[in-house]
Amino acid sequence: MKFQLSFPVAKRVRFDADFLHVDLADGRVISTPMRWYPELRAASVADVSNYKFICDGTGIEWPKLDYHLSVESMLVAAAPMKKAA
């Protein structure tokens, strides 16, 4: 049996005062707190709205801000953390 690794692919980015929302091609939506991204939070609405997808949709770039974000990192950061035993 051959396994194929697939990465989450973004299709749309939205944001509000509290959250960065990324709609994925498979129908899921990732929402993470804007406070996790100080560079985006400090930027103007126009600059945060000016993004492009990179790496076949697995990453997001804000060119004017020189800021890059991996969609996979949003999923990892959003996963519940467990305390080490």
N, CA, C and O atoms as a printed pandas DataFrame, in Angstrom:
     atom_number atom_name residue_name chain_id  residue_number  x_coord  y_coord  z_coord
0              1         N          MET        A               1    0.846   -1.172    0.000
1              2        CA          MET        A               1    0.000    0.000    0.000
2              3         C          MET        A               1    0.895    1.240    0.000
3              4         O          MET        A               1    1.839    1.337    0.784
4              5         N          LYS        A               2    0.593    2.163   -0.868
5              6        CA          LYS        A               2    1.367    3.396   -0.969
6              7         C          LYS        A               2    0.599    4.533   -0.305
7              8         O          LYS        A               2   -0.575    4.759   -0.598
8              9         N          PHE        A               3    1.272    5.238    0.585
9             10        CA          PHE        A               3    0.668    6.371    1.257
10            11         C          PHE        A               3    1.107    7.653    0.585
11            12         O          PHE        A               3    2.270    7.808    0.212
12            13         N          GLN        A               4    0.175    8.563    0.434
13            14        CA          GLN        A               4    0.497    9.860   -0.135
14            15         C          GLN        A               4    0.268   10.917    0.935
15            16         O          GLN        A               4   -0.805   11.005    1.531
16            17         N          LEU        A               5    1.295   11.710    1.160
17            18        CA          LEU        A               5    1.222   12.777    2.140
18            19         C          LEU        A               5    0.496   13.961    1.520
19            20         O          LEU        A               5    0.842   14.392    0.420
20            21         N          SER        A               6   -0.494   14.483    2.205
21            22        CA          SER        A               6   -1.168   15.668    1.682
22            23         C          SER        A               6   -1.143   16.760    2.746
23            24         O          SER        A               6   -1.291   16.496    3.939
24            25         N          PHE        A               7   -0.959   17.957    2.294
25            26        CA          PHE        A               7   -0.887   19.107    3.167
26            27         C          PHE        A               7   -2.151   19.939    3.005
27            28         O          PHE        A               7   -2.739   19.960    1.924
28            29         N          PRO        A               8   -2.576   20.622    4.059
29            30        CA          PRO        A               8   -3.768   21.467    3.944
30            31         C          PRO        A               8   -3.510   22.604    2.956
31            32         O          PRO        A               8   -2.464   23.251    2.989
32            33         N          VAL        A               9   -4.480   22.830    2.083
33            34        CA          VAL        A               9   -4.359   23.856    1.044
34            35         C          VAL        A               9   -5.389   24.956    1.300
35            36         O          VAL        A               9   -6.585   24.694    1.428
36            37         N          ALA        A              10   -4.899   26.181    1.370
37            38        CA          ALA        A              10   -5.770   27.333    1.618
38            39         C          ALA        A              10   -6.420   27.797    0.326
39            40         O          ALA        A              10   -5.831   27.722   -0.752
40            41         N          LYS        A              11   -7.661   28.281    0.464
41            42        CA          LYS        A              11   -8.327   28.857   -0.704
42            43         C          LYS        A              11   -8.825   30.278   -0.447
43            44         O          LYS        A              11   -9.135   31.003   -1.392
44            45         N          ARG        A              12   -8.903   30.685    0.832
45            46        CA          ARG        A              12   -9.341   32.042    1.141
46            47         C          ARG        A              12   -8.862   32.436    2.534
47            48         O          ARG        A              12   -8.796   31.606    3.440
48            49         N          VAL        A              13   -8.531   33.709    2.688
49            50        CA          VAL        A              13   -8.114   34.257    3.978
50            51         C          VAL        A              13   -9.078   35.367    4.350
51            52         O          VAL        A              13   -9.402   36.229    3.533
52            53         N          ARG        A              14   -9.535   35.334    5.602
53            54        CA          ARG        A              14  -10.385   36.395    6.134
54            55         C          ARG        A              14   -9.863   36.738    7.521
55            56         O          ARG        A              14   -9.153   35.942    8.136
56            57         N          PHE        A              15  -10.205   37.891    8.000
57            58        CA          PHE        A              15   -9.792   38.254    9.347
58            59         C          PHE        A              15  -10.759   39.260    9.919
59            60         O          PHE        A              15  -11.464   39.959    9.191
60            61         N          ASP        A              16  -10.780   39.322   11.241
61            62        CA          ASP        A              16  -11.530   40.350   11.950
62            63         C          ASP        A              16  -10.624   40.838   13.078
63            64         O          ASP        A              16   -9.439   40.505   13.101
64            65         N          ALA        A              17  -11.141   41.592   13.976
65            66        CA          ALA        A              17  -10.311   42.161   15.041
66            67         C          ALA        A              17   -9.691   41.082   15.930
67            68         O          ALA        A              17   -8.635   41.295   16.525
68            69         N          ASP        A              18  -10.344   39.932   16.020
69            70        CA          ASP        A              18   -9.888   38.902   16.943
70            71         C          ASP        A              18   -9.237   37.676   16.303
71            72         O          ASP        A              18   -8.371   37.050   16.914
72            73         N          PHE        A              19   -9.644   37.326   15.083
73            74        CA          PHE        A              19   -9.197   36.062   14.500
74            75         C          PHE        A              19   -8.745   36.179   13.050
75            76         O          PHE        A              19   -9.224   37.018   12.286
76            77         N          LEU        A              20   -7.804   35.304   12.702
77            78        CA          LEU        A              20   -7.405   35.071   11.318
78            79         C          LEU        A              20   -8.092   33.771   10.914
79            80         O          LEU        A              20   -7.896   32.738   11.554
80            81         N          HIS        A              21   -8.891   33.820    9.860
81            82        CA          HIS        A              21   -9.645   32.655    9.383
82            83         C          HIS        A              21   -9.081   32.242    8.031
83            84         O          HIS        A              21   -8.912   33.074    7.140
84            85         N          VAL        A              22   -8.791   30.958    7.884
85            86        CA          VAL        A              22   -8.320   30.433    6.610
86            87         C          VAL        A              22   -9.248   29.307    6.198
87            88         O          VAL        A              22   -9.378   28.304    6.901
88            89         N          ASP        A              23   -9.895   29.482    5.045
89            90        CA          ASP        A              23  -10.757   28.449    4.488
90            91         C          ASP        A              23   -9.874   27.496    3.691
91            92         O          ASP        A              23   -9.071   27.925    2.863
92            93         N          LEU        A              24  -10.029   26.196    3.950
93            94        CA          LEU        A              24   -9.238   25.189    3.263
94            95         C          LEU        A              24  -10.013   24.586    2.098
95            96         O          LEU        A              24  -11.243   24.615    2.064
96            97         N          ALA        A              25   -9.270   24.046    1.156
97            98        CA          ALA        A              25   -9.875   23.451   -0.035
98            99         C          ALA        A              25  -10.769   22.267    0.308
99           100         O          ALA        A              25  -11.696   21.958   -0.441
100          101         N          ASP        A              26  -10.505   21.596    1.438
101          102        CA          ASP        A              26  -11.320   20.429    1.807
102          103         C          ASP        A              26  -12.562   20.796    2.615
103          104         O          ASP        A              26  -13.274   19.912    3.092
104          105         N          GLY        A              27  -12.829   22.103    2.774
105          106        CA          GLY        A              27  -14.033   22.551    3.454
106          107         C          GLY        A              27  -13.838   22.970    4.901
107          108         O          GLY        A              27  -14.726   23.593    5.483
108          109         N          ARG        A              28  -12.701   22.644    5.493
109          110        CA          ARG        A              28  -12.446   23.066    6.875
110          111         C          ARG        A              28  -12.109   24.549    6.922
111          112         O          ARG        A              28  -11.702   25.142    5.923
112          113         N          VAL        A              29  -12.286   25.133    8.093
113          114        CA          VAL        A              29  -11.899   26.520    8.345
114          115         C          VAL        A              29  -11.021   26.523    9.595
115          116         O          VAL        A              29  -11.398   25.973   10.631
116          117         N          ILE        A              30   -9.864   27.138    9.489
117          118        CA          ILE        A              30   -8.968   27.290   10.639
118          119         C          ILE        A              30   -9.112   28.729   11.125
119          120         O          ILE        A              30   -9.014   29.664   10.330
120          121         N          SER        A              31   -9.338   28.908   12.401
121          122        CA          SER        A              31   -9.401   30.245   12.995
122          123         C          SER        A              31   -8.419   30.286   14.153
123          124         O          SER        A              31   -8.509   29.495   15.092
124          125         N          THR        A              32   -7.486   31.214   14.075
125          126        CA          THR        A              32   -6.502   31.375   15.136
126          127         C          THR        A              32   -6.502   32.835   15.581
127          128         O          THR        A              32   -6.818   33.726   14.792
128          129         N          PRO        A              33   -6.149   33.080   16.836
129          130        CA          PRO        A              33   -6.189   34.451   17.365
130          131         C          PRO        A              33   -5.203   35.384   16.646
131          132         O          PRO        A              33   -4.053   35.018   16.403
132          133         N          MET        A              34   -5.661   36.566   16.317
133          134        CA          MET        A              34   -4.785   37.568   15.701
134          135         C          MET        A              34   -3.618   37.919   16.624
135          136         O          MET        A              34   -2.554   38.320   16.151
136          137         N          ARG        A              35   -3.808   37.773   17.921
137          138        CA          ARG        A              35   -2.725   38.117   18.850
138          139         C          ARG        A              35   -1.515   37.210   18.654
139          140         O          ARG        A              35   -0.424   37.551   19.110
140          141         N          TRP        A              36   -1.676   36.061   17.987
141          142        CA          TRP        A              36   -0.554   35.184   17.684
142          143         C          TRP        A              36    0.334   35.756   16.586
143          144         O          TRP        A              36    1.459   35.296   16.391
144          145         N          TYR        A              37   -0.171   36.763   15.865
145          146        CA          TYR        A              37    0.544   37.329   14.721
146          147         C          TYR        A              37    0.700   38.838   14.900
147          148         O          TYR        A              37   -0.016   39.608   14.261
148          149         N          PRO        A              38    1.624   39.273   15.759
149          150        CA          PRO        A              38    1.763   40.705   16.049
150          151         C          PRO        A              38    2.002   41.556   14.799
151          152         O          PRO        A              38    1.536   42.693   14.723
152          153         N          GLU        A              39    2.726   41.009   13.824
153          154        CA          GLU        A              39    2.995   41.764   12.598
154          155         C          GLU        A              39    1.710   42.036   11.819
155          156         O          GLU        A              39    1.529   43.123   11.270
156          157         N          LEU        A              40    0.828   41.055   11.776
157          158        CA          LEU        A              40   -0.450   41.241   11.074
158          159         C          LEU        A              40   -1.373   42.143   11.880
159          160         O          LEU        A              40   -2.068   42.991   11.321
160          161         N          ARG        A              41   -1.375   41.962   13.163
161          162        CA          ARG        A              41   -2.249   42.759   14.027
162          163         C          ARG        A              41   -1.890   44.245   13.974
163          164         O          ARG        A              41   -2.772   45.100   14.046
164          165         N          ALA        A              42   -0.598   44.552   13.848
165          166        CA          ALA        A              42   -0.137   45.939   13.810
166          167         C          ALA        A              42   -0.297   46.573   12.430
167          168         O          ALA        A              42   -0.212   47.794   12.296
168          169         N          ALA        A              43   -0.526   45.760   11.412
169          170        CA          ALA        A              43   -0.613   46.261   10.037
170          171         C          ALA        A              43   -1.987   46.858    9.743
171          172         O          ALA        A              43   -2.957   46.612   10.461
172          173         N          SER        A              44   -2.046   47.635    8.688
173          174        CA          SER        A              44   -3.317   48.222    8.266
174          175         C          SER        A              44   -4.224   47.145    7.673
175          176         O          SER        A              44   -3.753   46.084    7.263
176          177         N          VAL        A              45   -5.510   47.421    7.630
177          178        CA          VAL        A              45   -6.467   46.500    7.019
178          179         C          VAL        A              45   -6.093   46.254    5.561
179          180         O          VAL        A              45   -6.185   45.127    5.076
180          181         N          ALA        A              46   -5.677   47.298    4.870
181          182        CA          ALA        A              46   -5.290   47.157    3.461
182          183         C          ALA        A              46   -4.107   46.205    3.304
183          184         O          ALA        A              46   -4.092   45.374    2.395
184          185         N          ASP        A              47   -3.118   46.325    4.187
185          186        CA          ASP        A              47   -1.941   45.459    4.084
186          187         C          ASP        A              47   -2.261   44.010    4.436
187          188         O          ASP        A              47   -1.734   43.096    3.802
188          189         N          VAL        A              48   -3.108   43.785    5.425
189          190        CA          VAL        A              48   -3.473   42.416    5.780
190          191         C          VAL        A              48   -4.369   41.796    4.702
191          192         O          VAL        A              48   -4.359   40.582    4.500
192          193         N          SER        A              49   -5.127   42.625    4.028
193          194        CA          SER        A              49   -5.994   42.145    2.944
194          195         C          SER        A              49   -5.201   41.806    1.686
195          196         O          SER        A              49   -5.697   41.095    0.812
196          197         N          ASN        A              50   -3.978   42.308    1.590
197          198        CA          ASN        A              50   -3.127   42.079    0.419
198          199         C          ASN        A              50   -2.229   40.871    0.674
199          200         O          ASN        A              50   -1.084   41.015    1.102
200          201         N          TYR        A              51   -2.757   39.694    0.409
201          202        CA          TYR        A              51   -2.009   38.452    0.606
202          203         C          TYR        A              51   -2.000   37.666   -0.686
203          204         O          TYR        A              51   -2.773   37.941   -1.604
204          205         N          LYS        A              52   -1.112   36.680   -0.748
205          206        CA          LYS        A              52   -1.132   35.739   -1.867
206          207         C          LYS        A              52   -0.749   34.371   -1.334
207          208         O          LYS        A              52   -0.052   34.254   -0.326
208          209         N          PHE        A              53   -1.210   33.346   -2.018
209          210        CA          PHE        A              53   -0.873   31.985   -1.642
210          211         C          PHE        A              53    0.457   31.613   -2.268
211          212         O          PHE        A              53    0.747   31.970   -3.410
212          213         N          ILE        A              54    1.255   30.894   -1.504
213          214        CA          ILE        A              54    2.549   30.423   -1.978
214          215         C          ILE        A              54    2.633   28.921   -1.759
215          216         O          ILE        A              54    1.826   28.349   -1.026
216          217         N          CYS        A              55    3.601   28.289   -2.389
217          218        CA          CYS        A              55    3.847   26.850   -2.205
218          219         C          CYS        A              55    2.592   26.023   -2.461
219          220         O          CYS        A              55    2.212   25.177   -1.651
220          221         N          ASP        A              56    1.958   26.280   -3.595
221          222        CA          ASP        A              56    0.749   25.541   -3.998
222          223         C          ASP        A              56   -0.382   25.638   -2.978
223          224         O          ASP        A              56   -1.145   24.688   -2.804
224          225         N          GLY        A              57   -0.493   26.785   -2.303
225          226        CA          GLY        A              57   -1.583   27.015   -1.367
226          227         C          GLY        A              57   -1.322   26.518    0.041
227          228         O          GLY        A              57   -2.203   26.599    0.897
228          229         N          THR        A              58   -0.131   26.006    0.295
229          230        CA          THR        A              58    0.179   25.526    1.644
230          231         C          THR        A              58    0.773   26.633    2.512
231          232         O          THR        A              58    1.036   26.429    3.697
232          233         N          GLY        A              59    0.978   27.787    1.920
233          234        CA          GLY        A              59    1.503   28.930    2.656
234          235         C          GLY        A              59    0.819   30.210    2.210
235          236         O          GLY        A              59    0.221   30.272    1.136
236          237         N          ILE        A              60    0.917   31.227    3.049
237          238        CA          ILE        A              60    0.335   32.540    2.769
238          239         C          ILE        A              60    1.445   33.574    2.932
239          240         O          ILE        A              60    2.231   33.516    3.878
240          241         N          GLU        A              61    1.496   34.509    2.006
241          242        CA          GLU        A              61    2.492   35.584    2.069
242          243         C          GLU        A              61    1.785   36.933    2.039
243          244         O          GLU        A              61    0.846   37.145    1.271
244          245         N          TRP        A              62    2.248   37.827    2.876
245          246        CA          TRP        A              62    1.840   39.222    2.837
246          247         C          TRP        A              62    3.054   39.991    2.333
247          248         O          TRP        A              62    3.924   40.361    3.121
248          249         N          PRO        A              63    3.121   40.237    1.020
249          250        CA          PRO        A              63    4.331   40.784    0.400
250          251         C          PRO        A              63    4.802   42.112    1.008
251          252         O          PRO        A              63    5.990   42.280    1.284
252          253         N          LYS        A              64    3.885   43.043    1.213
253          254        CA          LYS        A              64    4.290   44.350    1.728
254          255         C          LYS        A              64    4.835   44.249    3.151
255          256         O          LYS        A              64    5.670   45.056    3.560
256          257         N          LEU        A              65    4.362   43.260    3.897
257          258        CA          LEU        A              65    4.795   43.082    5.277
258          259         C          LEU        A              65    6.003   42.147    5.394
259          260         O          LEU        A              65    6.603   42.024    6.461
260          261         N          ASP        A              66    6.353   41.486    4.273
261          262        CA          ASP        A              66    7.406   40.472    4.268
262          263         C          ASP        A              66    7.133   39.444    5.366
263          264         O          ASP        A              66    8.010   39.097    6.157
264          265         N          TYR        A              67    5.882   38.969    5.384
265          266        CA          TYR        A              67    5.441   38.018    6.403
266          267         C          TYR        A              67    4.896   36.781    5.709
267          268         O          TYR        A              67    4.142   36.878    4.741
268          269         N          HIS        A              68    5.291   35.603    6.221
269          270        CA          HIS        A              68    4.886   34.323    5.638
270          271         C          HIS        A              68    4.323   33.434    6.735
271          272         O          HIS        A              68    4.789   33.451    7.874
272          273         N          LEU        A              69    3.312   32.659    6.365
273          274        CA          LEU        A              69    2.666   31.781    7.331
274          275         C          LEU        A              69    2.343   30.448    6.668
275          276         O          LEU        A              69    1.756   30.410    5.586
276          277         N          SER        A              70    2.721   29.379    7.307
277          278        CA          SER        A              70    2.401   28.039    6.840
278          279         C          SER        A              70    1.011   27.658    7.347
279          280         O          SER        A              70    0.712   27.825    8.529
280          281         N          VAL        A              71    0.169   27.150    6.459
281          282        CA          VAL        A              71   -1.168   26.710    6.859
282          283         C          VAL        A              71   -1.046   25.555    7.854
283          284         O          VAL        A              71   -1.808   25.485    8.818
284          285         N          GLU        A              72   -0.113   24.670    7.628
285          286        CA          GLU        A              72    0.090   23.544    8.541
286          287         C          GLU        A              72    0.446   24.030    9.947
287          288         O          GLU        A              72    0.009   23.437   10.933
288          289         N          SER        A              73    1.227   25.093   10.048
289          290        CA          SER        A              73    1.595   25.607   11.372
290          291         C          SER        A              73    0.379   26.125   12.126
291          292         O          SER        A              73    0.339   26.069   13.356
292          293         N          MET        A              74   -0.608   26.626   11.399
293          294        CA          MET        A              74   -1.837   27.065   12.046
294          295         C          MET        A              74   -2.575   25.879   12.660
295          296         O          MET        A              74   -3.146   25.996   13.744
296          297         N          LEU        A              75   -2.565   24.751   11.978
297          298        CA          LEU        A              75   -3.224   23.548   12.501
298          299         C          LEU        A              75   -2.488   23.003   13.711
299          300         O          LEU        A              75   -3.121   22.597   14.685
300          301         N          VAL        A              76   -1.185   22.988   13.668
301          302        CA          VAL        A              76   -0.387   22.482   14.775
302          303         C          VAL        A              76   -0.557   23.384   15.992
303          304         O          VAL        A              76   -0.730   22.903   17.112
304          305         N          ALA        A              77   -0.506   24.687   15.768
305          306        CA          ALA        A              77   -0.656   25.620   16.877
306          307         C          ALA        A              77   -2.059   25.573   17.460
307          308         O          ALA        A              77   -2.244   25.834   18.649
308          309         N          ALA        A              78   -3.057   25.242   16.632
309          310        CA          ALA        A              78   -4.437   25.202   17.088
310          311         C          ALA        A              78   -4.774   23.915   17.825
311          312         O          ALA        A              78   -5.794   23.846   18.511
312          313         N          ALA        A              79   -3.921   22.884   17.690
313          314        CA          ALA        A              79   -4.202   21.601   18.336
314          315         C          ALA        A              79   -4.052   21.743   19.848
315          316         O          ALA        A              79   -3.169   22.457   20.322
316          317         N          PRO        A              80   -4.909   21.069   20.600
317          318        CA          PRO        A              80   -4.798   21.150   22.056
318          319         C          PRO        A              80   -3.455   20.597   22.523
319          320         O          PRO        A              80   -2.992   19.558   22.052
320          321         N          MET        A              81   -2.853   21.306   23.442
321          322        CA          MET        A              81   -1.561   20.889   23.973
322          323         C          MET        A              81   -1.804   20.054   25.221
323          324         O          MET        A              81   -2.677   20.377   26.026
324          325         N          LYS        A              82   -1.039   18.989   25.383
325          326        CA          LYS        A              82   -1.159   18.153   26.563
326          327         C          LYS        A              82    0.076   18.333   27.433
327          328         O          LYS        A              82    1.190   18.501   26.936
328          329         N          LYS        A              83   -0.142   18.295   28.716
329          330        CA          LYS        A              83    0.944   18.429   29.672
330          331         C          LYS        A              83    1.739   17.125   29.706
331          332         O          LYS        A              83    1.158   16.040   29.697
332          333         N          ALA        A              84    3.061   17.233   29.743
333          334        CA          ALA        A              84    3.898   16.053   29.835
334          335         C          ALA        A              84    3.705   15.382   31.189
335          336         O          ALA        A              84    3.593   16.049   32.217
336          337         N          ALA        A              85    3.669   14.080   31.173
337          338        CA          ALA        A              85    3.456   13.332   32.419
338          339         C          ALA        A              85    4.745   13.180   33.190
339          340         O          ALA        A              85    4.755   12.578   34.263
